[in-house]
Amino acid sequence: MKMKINRSFSGARISGLLLLGVVLACSIGDETDKANKLVDEGNKAIQEGKKYLADAEEKKNTMLHKNVSQLAEARTIANEAIRAYEQAEGKAKEAAGKFEEAGKLKINDKFKEYLVLKVKEFNKRAELVDALKDTPQALIDSQSRSIFIDRANAATEKANRLAKEADDLGAQADKLQADNPNIIKT
């Protein structure tokens, strides 16, 4: 009888030690803190990109309100807008890169899923900003008002489509975050 109790106790102890080992192995391999730091860096890039985008949009609006007699000045402003758009595009790509890097770490699957959506969203936003450059570029390249208007309208349509796609991806990521607040704390 004494032998039976010792064997049961030994089996329970071994099972407990195995469970403890599994828990420790899982927690040692978790890289959530590192992923969160990368997400913070991505979010910082997003904030910087928003500043460049606002500057570019302001310059584009200034450019669009110039008279035909001020075409040379409008084209100079268009070049400035393009540079600001390029900086905003770079920041969107930087954010996507940070999110992608974080998603490759050993983290919870729901967090990975969230990061995949954020990568797609900010790659789409980079495309969007690239499309926004087409309006000032059209002003620089066009030889007539009608050609400029056609190209600017096409650029606006493309930008609107890309903005909707990016917003949809962002909404999916936001929903995933809302559904998993204890896992996704960005």
Phi and psi in degrees as a GROMACS rama.xvg file:
@    title "Ramachandran Plot"
@    xaxis  label "Phi"
@    yaxis  label "Psi"
@TYPE xy
-61.4989  -36.5864  LYS-2
-64.976  -40.5684  MET-3
-62.3834  -43.1917  LYS-4
-64.2776  -43.4257  ILE-5
-63.6813  -40.7785  ASN-6
-65.1673  -43.1966  ARG-7
-62.804  -43.4525  SER-8
-63.954  -42.2095  PHE-9
-64.3025  -41.0916  SER-10
-63.937  -40.566  GLY-11
-66.2727  -40.2071  ALA-12
-65.7684  -42.1621  ARG-13
-64.8966  -43.2104  ILE-14
-61.0016  -42.84  SER-15
-63.521  -42.0863  GLY-16
-65.6967  -38.9104  LEU-17
-63.6523  -43.8349  LEU-18
-60.8661  -44.5903  LEU-19
-60.658  -41.4172  LEU-20
-62.3982  -41.6369  GLY-21
-64.3187  -44.9086  VAL-22
-60.9709  -45.8664  VAL-23
-65.1013  -41.0202  LEU-24
-62.272  -40.5849  ALA-25
-66.9464  -41.5355  CYS-26
-74.4401  -30.8603  SER-27
-68.258  -36.9711  ILE-28
-80.5211  -8.25209  GLY-29
-74.2182  131.885  ASP-30
-119.557  33.5971  GLU-31
-60.9864  -41.6818  THR-32
-60.6704  -43.4239  ASP-33
-64.2345  -41.2439  LYS-34
-62.7253  -42.1534  ALA-35
-63.1118  -36.0977  ASN-36
-64.7024  -41.4669  LYS-37
-65.3664  -38.8786  LEU-38
-63.2668  -41.1627  VAL-39
-60.4351  -41.7072  ASP-40
-64.2697  -40.6991  GLU-41
-62.6523  -42.8848  GLY-42
-64.2604  -35.505  ASN-43
-64.6783  -42.2779  LYS-44
-61.4369  -38.3964  ALA-45
-61.1946  -45.615  ILE-46
-62.5996  -41.5712  GLN-47
-64.9563  -41.1245  GLU-48
-62.0054  -37.8042  GLY-49
-61.6549  -36.6993  LYS-50
-65.9616  -44.6063  LYS-51
-63.4983  -40.8602  TYR-52
-64.2857  -42.7852  LEU-53
-62.2706  -41.1013  ALA-54
-63.223  -44.1335  ASP-55
-63.5451  -43.0599  ALA-56
-64.2422  -39.3782  GLU-57
-63.3849  -43.6433  GLU-58
-64.8885  -41.1135  LYS-59
-61.892  -43.5711  LYS-60
-63.9626  -39.7325  ASN-61
-61.3753  -44.6181  THR-62
-58.7612  -44.0035  MET-63
-68.8888  -20.3972  LEU-64
-95.3731  8.12121  HIS-65
-82.1572  149.313  LYS-66
-78.9995  164.543  ASN-67
-58.3419  -34.2108  VAL-68
-68.0983  -15.1136  SER-69
-107.722  29.0352  GLN-70
-60.0448  -43.0953  LEU-71
-61.206  -43.3068  ALA-72
-64.974  -40.7126  GLU-73
-62.4295  -39.2351  ALA-74
-68.1895  -35.0555  ARG-75
-63.5938  -44.2604  THR-76
-65.0436  -36.6082  ILE-77
-60.6004  -41.7169  ALA-78
-61.9857  -40.0806  ASN-79
-64.9261  -40.1066  GLU-80
-63.0473  -43.2725  ALA-81
-60.3824  -43.2816  ILE-82
-61.446  -42.0635  ARG-83
-66.7367  -39.7171  ALA-84
-61.8068  -41.3843  TYR-85
-62.3561  -38.8151  GLU-86
-66.3685  -41.2099  GLN-87
-64.3468  -41.5278  ALA-88
-61.8175  -42.2528  GLU-89
-60.5654  -39.3347  GLY-90
-69.2568  -36.4753  LYS-91
-65.0256  -41.8428  ALA-92
-66.1792  -38.2814  LYS-93
-61.7779  -44.7474  GLU-94
-61.4209  -45.5654  ALA-95
-59.8254  -39.883  ALA-96
-64.5216  -40.5265  GLY-97
-65.3454  -42.6918  LYS-98
-65.4886  -39.2492  PHE-99
-64.834  -44.2876  GLU-100
-60.275  -43.0879  GLU-101
-63.7226  -37.573  ALA-102
-68.1604  -16.9743  GLY-103
-85.9788  -6.95397  LYS-104
-81.4567  168.85  LEU-105
-80.6937  95.8926  LYS-106
-137.477  171.87  ILE-107
-57.2948  143.483  ASN-108
-61.4237  -36.3014  ASP-109
-66.7083  -37.6207  LYS-110
-65.0957  -41.415  PHE-111
-60.4757  -45.097  LYS-112
-59.9072  -42.6564  GLU-113
-59.7052  -46.4999  TYR-114
-66.2608  -34.9834  LEU-115
-60.6052  -43.2109  VAL-116
-63.707  -40.1886  LEU-117
-67.2646  -36.6411  LYS-118
-61.4301  -48.4158  VAL-119
-61.467  -42.9046  LYS-120
-60.1175  -48.0024  GLU-121
-80.158  -21.6147  PHE-122
-68.3241  -37.9447  ASN-123
-67.0687  -39.01  LYS-124
-66.3227  -33.966  ARG-125
-63.7982  -41.8198  ALA-126
-60.4016  -42.1368  GLU-127
-59.2153  -48.4321  LEU-128
-64.2913  -37.8775  VAL-129
-60.5914  -40.3384  ASP-130
-66.9267  -33.938  ALA-131
-65.1833  -26.6019  LEU-132
-66.0739  -21.2831  LYS-133
-64.6717  -29.295  ASP-134
-68.9845  -52.2307  THR-135
-64.6158  -32.3966  PRO-136
-65.5321  -36.3378  GLN-137
-62.7441  -38.2472  ALA-138
-64.6134  -40.3073  LEU-139
-66.4691  -42.6205  ILE-140
-84.9545  -27.7001  ASP-141
-73.5242  142.632  SER-142
-100.672  -7.80135  GLN-143
-143.733  159.514  SER-144
-63.7269  -40.7658  ARG-145
-66.0712  -38.7869  SER-146
-65.2368  -43.3432  ILE-147
-59.3283  -46.7423  PHE-148
-61.8791  -42.5616  ILE-149
-61.1041  -47.2086  ASP-150
-67.8099  -38.5729  ARG-151
-66.743  -40.1643  ALA-152
-64.647  -41.2746  ASN-153
-63.4127  -41.1627  ALA-154
-63.8964  -40.4929  ALA-155
-65.5158  -42.7712  THR-156
-61.086  -45.0767  GLU-157
-62.9487  -44.1825  LYS-158
-62.7719  -40.5412  ALA-159
-63.1768  -41.7473  ASN-160
-63.656  -45.6892  ARG-161
-65.969  -36.7195  LEU-162
-63.6671  -40.7804  ALA-163
-64.4764  -43.6196  LYS-164
-62.0494  -44.2154  GLU-165
-65.4081  -41.7218  ALA-166
-63.5567  -38.3116  ASP-167
-63.7023  -43.1644  ASP-168
-64.2013  -41.0304  LEU-169
-62.6187  -39.3605  GLY-170
-66.2559  -38.787  ALA-171
-62.6204  -43.1078  GLN-172
-64.8727  -41.8975  ALA-173
-62.3143  -40.7642  ASP-174
-64.9083  -43.7483  LYS-175
-60.9435  -40.8098  LEU-176
-65.4294  -43.7277  GLN-177
-64.3318  -34.962  ALA-178
-76.4335  -16.2584  ASP-179
-134.121  57.3732  ASN-180
-65.2517  -23.9242  PRO-181
-82.276  -15.9068  ASN-182
-102.024  -42.9741  ILE-183
-108.482  105.752  ILE-184
-119.338  44.6543  LYS-185
